[in-house]
Amino acid sequence: ITKTGNYGSNATPTPVTFADEMYVATTISFVAASGTTSAYLADSANLFGEKGFTTGMTIRVACSASDTNDGDFTIASGGVSRGEILLSSSDSLTTQSAAVAGTVTISRVIYKPSISTGCAFCGSLNSK
C-alpha cells in the first residue's frame, strides 16, 4: 500500500494548530525570570483563576501595543493563581507593565491531527 499526501518525512500527518481565545484584558503585565523564580504573567484584575487556565497548558500571548512578549508559552506545574500565571522554566519574558503591553489576548493552543481520507487499499490518501 502506498500512501500519498502531506505526511512529512515520518509518514505522519502534520498536526494543525488552533488558538482558542480565553482571556482579553488591559490589566496584564509581564515579569522576567529572576534567580530561581520563573517568568510569569500578572493580572491586577485577579481573573486568571476564573478563566480555565491549567498546569501544562500551552498558551499564546499577543499584545496590542508591543510585540515584546508575544509568543507561545507553557504554564508551569501549579502555576495558575487568581493573579499570576507562572511559566515553565524554559520560557522567558521581558518585564513590561500593563500600560506598555496594551490589550493582551491569551489563547489556549490546541494541536489537532491532520485527518486523512481516501482508499487505503487503492493506495491513495488525501490529507485535509
PyMOL commands that set and color helices and strands:
alter all, ss='L'
color gray80, all
select helices_A, chain A and resi 48-50+98-101
alter helices_A, ss='H'
color red, helices_A
select strands_A, chain A and resi 16-25+28-31+40-43+58-63+71-80+84-87+104-112+116-119+124-127
alter strands_A, ss='S'
color yellow, strands_A
deselect
rebuild
show_as cartoon
